[in-house]
Amino acid sequence: MAWSAGVSSAKEAPAFVAESTVALASLPPQARTTYNLVLQGGPFPYDKDGDVFGNRERLLPLQPRGFYREYTVKTPGASNRGARRIVCGGKQATAPQACYYTADHYASFRKIVP
């Protein structure tokens, strides 16, 4: 049986395929603030900031559990944490190997290019 792009069995989760990028300078100011807080090690405004991000949907490159951490990007006018996040991965939280931005609560990601 031949393999076909975009087709997977019900038991098989989609795998990371390609990386879309976004320049740090083009992100909303709140995302740039969050990114800088990550590099400084905080302080973070939300209790969940720095929690492990599981990458269950496998939209980011596959890594061992605990590699990725998530951080809230403030959304002006939102009464809760909103949908915007930065997810960074690496062994050192303040020196991540890669960070990703999502404006749609993990439905899609773009790699942040400083």
N, C-alpha and C positions, 0 to 999 in steps of 0.2 A: 504494500500500500504506500503510495507516495505522500509525502508531507506537503501540506498546502499552507501558505502564509495566512495568518488570521484565523485559522481554524484550530480549535483545541477541544479536547474531550471535556465533559462536564466535571471530571475529577481533577483536571489539570488547571492550575491557576495561570492567568496570563503572565508572561515573563517580560521583564524590562527589555525594550527593544531599542529605542533611540532617545536622545537627549535634546530637548529644546532648551535654549539658553535665554537669559535676560540679563542685561547690564544692571549692576547695582544702582547706578545713577538714574536709571529709568524707572526704578521701583517707587511706589508711593513713599512719602517722607516717613511714615510710621514704620514701614518695612526696613528702611535704612537705619532708623533708630534701633529697631529690634536686632538687626544684624550687628550693629556696633555693640549692643549690650552682650550679645553672644561672645564676641571677641574679648570683651572686658570681663566676662564671667558674672555679669549682672550689675546691680540688683534688678530682678525681673518683677514686673507688676502683677503677674498672675501666679497662683500657687502651682499650676500644672506646667508652667514653663520649665523646661529641662527634663521633663518626663520622657521615658523611652517611647519612641515611635516604632510600632511593630512592623510597618511596611507589609501588612497582610495582603493588600491588593497587588503587591509586587510591582508597583509602578516606579520604584527607585531601584538602582542596582542592588542585587542581592548581597546581603552582608549578614553576619551573625547577629542574633538578637542582642540588643543593647548598643549597637553601633550608631543608630540614629536617635536623635533627641529632637523634640518639637518645642517651638516657641510661638507665642501668640503675637500677631501683628494687630495692634489696635485698629478698630474700624470706627471712624467718626460717626457719632449718632447711634451706635449699637448699644443696646442695654445689656448685652452679654459679651462673650469673647469674640463673637463674629465668626466668619468663615476663613479669615486670612491667617496663614501660618508660615513660618520658616522652619524647615527641617534640616538639621545639620548632622553630618556623620564624621566620625573619626575617633581616634583613641583619646585625644585631648579635646575637651569641650571648647576651650578658648583658642584652639588652633585646628579647626575642622578641616578635613580633607576636601569636603564639598558641602555646599548648602543649597537648598532648593526652596523655591517660593511657590505657594499655592494660594490662589484667591478664592477657590471653590471648595474648601474643606476636604482636601486630599483627592479630589476627582482628577486633577491634573497637576503636574509639577513642571517648573522650569528651573534649570540649574542657574544659580547666581554666578555671574562673571564679574569679579571686582573691577 
